[in-house]
Amino acid sequence: MITLAQGTILSNEKLCELFLCSPQGGMRKSNRTNTLVLITNHINSIYNDIWKDDILYYTGMGQLGDQSLESAQNKTLANIEKNGVKVHYFEVLKKNEYTYIGEMLKASEPYTARQLDAEKQWRQVYIFPLRLKAGGLPNEVINHYENERVTSLKRLSDKKLLAKIQQQNDEAKHTKTSKMTVKVPRYRRSMELAEYVKRQAKGHCDLCEQAAPFTNKEHQPYLECHHIIWLSQNGADTLDNIVALCPNCHRKMHIVQDENDIKRLINIAYQRMQELDHKS
């Protein structure tokens, strides 16, 4: 039986040694350990695996054309409650660093969706809703995970970041803001959106228009993302509801909530959304 602490980071070589699986692919079946290793690669992947609330929606195997539920590891994953295969999930945020998220169970039956394949052609894929066997992740694991994701996003070009934003924006039209359970529930925010909005602000607060009061450890202007309609009030985590503020204005928006300030920020966020639509 294979046991790993959540947040453990393995190299690809160590992962293969432990699970006795193939060194390639995002779905790696091992008959010798009776396991299926699932991997989401945030650095380079055509798949769109996303968390909504505490459910991971994992895209099946097959990079070209329509996917089949009867082939390879798609069939394995669809029948884990019957075949006894243990599913272990990793995410890649840095090259050759596989962060262990945990053992997964089926949350509901797989369903079909439309996604682009490796040749940018629309095709049918299978989405597998999965949940963590252990429930929510420890808070320290989430903090480390999110810090690493922020770092990886800063390495993206504007073009790649914009592509992620456009894809998330399309999905957000059909979904509600989600939460993940850690030690206490908290709202999940798009790190891609946060990075994009800060870049668009160009180092200045969207409200007071002053330069950021200081720089962070990476020598970048320090601004904070603010949801104009708060997530706790059912606001959307979308480009037309997010602005970049200096810490002082951010605090002001949460305490004063001046109507004129709100209207001004709505206009700024809306203009950014219009610009994004124009680019797409």
Summary of the structure (lengths in Angstrom):
residues: 280
radius of gyration: 20.3
end to end distance: 48.3
largest distance: 64.4
contacts: 815
relative contact order: 0.10
helix: 35%
strand: 27%
